[in-house]
Amino acid sequence: SFMSAVGTTQTTGKLSVKNASGLSVGVGDIEYGILKVNNATNQLELEAQQANTDINLKYRKGNQFLSAVMVDATNERVGILTATPTVELDVTGQGKFSGNLTVGGNLLVSGDTTFLNTSTLRVEDKTIELGIQDDSTVLSDAAADGGGICLKSSDGDKEIYWLNATDSWTF
């Protein structure tokens, strides 16, 4: 009928905390976290009570406990499926957006292939630059040989290529 306040105990019934303070977790007299409902917004909140205390939501995979969501309080970073986020939002694995994605800064895509499955591609700049390496090195004419634009067609590709041997663009 009673649960111990000072030792390990368990219950087979439901444990409810029905107050504005929520459920507090800590060690000794130090309170580390509170799980509560914000009455003003009706949101469930998990609050770290100590300054610069990380929050790590883990899941079990086999015998390991891995980070699902890691909040690095000191560096103000969030990691998804990574325990050591290196930027403000660090995601390990693939991602998908069902709606629009707006990027307020530069977009850097690293990889071997980039697909744009779209019916319209608009580029504000009137110049498209090709052959610039990831360290901003510009290719020589010999290194740029064979570079250009290819419009794929089942009736034969339509091409504009730079040919170093003729020092010209070939259509």
C-alpha positions in Angstrom: 0.0 0.0 0.0 3.0 2.3 0.4 6.1 3.0 -1.7 9.4 3.5 0.0 10.7 7.1 -0.1 14.3 6.1 0.5 14.9 2.8 -1.2 14.2 0.8 -4.3 10.6 0.1 -4.8 8.1 -0.9 -7.5 4.5 -1.0 -8.3 2.3 -3.0 -10.6 -0.2 -0.2 -10.8 -0.1 3.1 -12.6 2.0 5.9 -11.1 0.5 9.4 -11.7 2.0 12.8 -10.9 -0.9 15.3 -11.0 0.6 18.7 -10.2 2.1 21.7 -11.9 5.6 20.8 -10.7 5.7 17.5 -12.6 8.1 14.7 -12.0 11.6 15.6 -10.8 14.7 13.4 -11.2 18.0 14.0 -9.4 20.7 12.6 -7.3 20.8 13.5 -3.6 19.7 17.1 -3.2 20.6 18.0 -6.8 17.6 18.2 -9.2 18.7 17.4 -12.8 15.5 17.2 -14.7 11.8 17.8 -14.6 9.1 16.2 -16.8 6.0 18.3 -16.7 3.0 19.8 -18.6 3.1 23.5 -19.4 -0.4 24.6 -18.5 -0.3 27.7 -20.7 0.6 25.7 -23.9 -0.5 22.2 -23.0 2.9 21.0 -24.1 4.9 18.1 -22.4 8.3 19.5 -21.4 11.5 18.0 -20.3 13.6 20.6 -18.6 17.3 20.2 -17.6 17.6 22.0 -14.3 21.4 22.3 -14.1 23.2 24.8 -16.4 24.9 23.3 -19.5 23.4 19.8 -18.8 22.9 17.8 -22.0 19.7 15.8 -22.7 20.2 12.4 -24.4 17.1 10.5 -25.5 18.3 6.9 -26.1 16.9 3.8 -27.6 18.0 0.2 -27.3 19.5 -1.8 -30.2 20.5 -5.3 -29.1 22.7 -4.8 -26.0 23.5 -1.2 -26.7 21.8 2.1 -25.8 22.2 4.5 -28.7 21.4 8.2 -28.9 18.2 9.0 -30.8 18.2 12.7 -30.0 21.1 14.5 -28.2 20.9 18.0 -27.0 24.4 19.5 -26.4 23.6 22.3 -24.1 27.1 23.8 -23.9 27.5 24.2 -27.7 23.8 24.6 -28.4 23.6 21.7 -30.8 21.1 19.0 -31.5 22.1 15.6 -32.9 19.7 13.1 -34.4 21.1 9.5 -34.3 24.5 11.0 -33.2 25.8 11.5 -29.7 28.3 14.1 -30.7 26.7 16.8 -32.9 29.2 19.0 -34.7 26.8 21.7 -35.9 23.5 23.2 -34.7 21.5 20.4 -36.4 23.5 17.2 -37.1 21.6 14.3 -38.6 23.2 10.9 -39.2 21.3 8.9 -41.9 18.9 9.9 -44.6 16.3 12.7 -44.4 13.1 13.5 -46.0 10.9 16.5 -46.1 7.2 16.1 -47.1 6.7 19.8 -47.6 8.9 22.7 -48.8 12.4 23.3 -47.6 13.7 26.9 -47.5 17.4 27.4 -47.0 18.2 30.9 -45.7 22.0 30.6 -46.3 24.2 28.8 -48.8 23.4 25.2 -49.8 26.4 22.9 -50.0 25.8 19.4 -51.4 28.6 16.9 -51.1 28.4 13.6 -52.9 29.0 12.0 -56.3 25.5 12.6 -57.8 22.8 15.2 -57.3 19.4 14.6 -58.7 16.9 17.4 -59.3 13.5 15.7 -60.1 11.6 18.8 -61.0 9.8 20.2 -64.0 11.1 23.7 -63.7 14.6 24.8 -62.7 15.2 28.5 -62.3 18.6 30.1 -61.8 18.7 33.8 -61.0 22.4 34.2 -62.0 22.8 34.3 -65.8 26.1 32.4 -65.6 26.4 28.8 -64.6 29.9 27.8 -63.6 31.2 24.3 -64.3 34.5 22.6 -63.4 35.3 24.4 -60.1 36.7 22.0 -57.5 35.5 21.8 -53.9 38.6 23.9 -52.8 37.6 26.6 -55.5 40.5 25.5 -57.8 39.6 26.4 -61.4 40.4 23.7 -64.1 42.9 24.2 -66.9 41.7 23.9 -70.5 43.2 20.3 -70.6 41.5 19.3 -67.4 38.2 20.9 -68.6 38.4 18.8 -71.8 35.0 17.2 -72.5 33.1 19.3 -70.1 29.8 20.9 -71.0 26.1 20.3 -71.3 24.3 17.2 -72.6 20.5 17.1 -73.3 19.6 13.4 -73.1 17.4 12.1 -76.0 16.3 8.7 -77.1 16.9 10.0 -80.6 20.5 11.0 -79.8 21.9 13.3 -77.2 22.2 17.1 -77.9 25.6 18.3 -76.7 27.7 21.4 -76.1 31.2 20.3 -75.1 34.6 22.0 -74.7 37.2 20.2 -76.7 40.8 21.1 -75.8 42.2 19.7 -79.0 40.3 22.3 -81.1 40.4 25.0 -78.4 36.7 25.5 -79.0 33.1 24.6 -78.0 31.6 21.9 -80.1 27.9 21.6 -80.7 
